Amino acid sequence: MFKALVLEESDGKVVSSIQELGEDRLPEGDVTIAVEYSTLNYKDGMILNGLGRLVRNYPHVPGVDFAGTVIESSHPDWKKGDEAILTGWRVGEARWGGYAGKARVKGDWLVKLPKGLSAKQAMAIGTAGLTSMLCVMELENNGIEPAAGDVLVTGAAGGVGSVATAILAKLGYKVIASTGRVDSESDYLKGLGAAEIIERSTIATPSGKPLDSERWAGCVDAVGGSTLAAILPQMKYRGCVAACGLAGGTKLETTVIPFLLRGVRLIGVDSVMCPIEIRREAWRRLASDLPMAKLDAMTKTTPLKDLVGMSKQILEGKVRGRVVVEIGA
């Protein structure tokens, strides 16, 4: 038996409860994991509160990532005692996820815990941190070096933005962090390495001009919507935007002018179906390039029983950095 946070649909509403389940309730898969930690992301918050129709089949165990130890395996690459991480593959949405003491998945989805990382640190990084590193790798792949100029990070106090800020700063980039809470978040973001903190409203409203003054060599956009639309005309010649966020909406009202006249590159980053080879390299880079002291500074821990209340705070934008869920607590 193991504890799990289970979502059920009742009279059109999603309700949650912590239940004792048997292994016979686990889905099909060739590797069974004793889950130690998961995380709370914005998407988890939506799922826990029945928003966005991200989950359609109930009962459901949410949690879009987890870290733990293999306790049973018929997969050739995994044996009992191996430490593993899972992010993506629609776990926690279409498939049962990490908010349970045990999980059963396909071994091909798992990544070995990198040397130098604990399971808790891996989940402090989590899906948001993996997404951040994939964004940084896309900037690098498109020739954006520290000498190219300022790099903007939107939604900088959130999970993706916090990790992206810390990684970019360590790699030598001059990071300009955008947030809607400058007064309360400036010290936090400067502690992560941001060179300057700017109010979100100064960049989030499209000017209506097809081209604005050149400001950014690169950008990690964790917001989307009108914020992304406003940033594109501000990019420098051959600038690159790695976009991964939908909190600002899915619509993008722009023109081809930044792409044609400045050669701006807009790269979409999705950690859900990211190929396993790239996923492994991103985790290797995270273990080597992310300053762990800063990771600890941006992380808070919550027990499974307090998760639903914390999820409401994350939807309201009241949670900074990363939230690790201690499954056994």
Secondary structure, DSSP 8 states (H G I E B T S, - for coil): -EEEEEEEEETTEEEEEEEEE-GGGS-S-SEEEEEEEEE--HHHHHHHTT-TT---SSSB---SEEEEEEEEE-STT--TT-EEEEE-TTBTTTB--SSBSEEEE-GGG-EE--TT--HHHHHHHHHHHHHHHHHHHHHHHTT--GGG--EEESSTTSHHHHHHHHHHHHTT--EEEEES-HHHHHHHHHHHT-SEEEETHHHHS--S-S-----EEEEEESS-HHHHHHHGGGEEEEEEEEE---TT-S-----SHHHHHS--EEEE--SSS--HHHHHHHHHHHHHHS-HHHHHHTEEEEEGGGHHHHHHHHHTT---SEEEEETT-
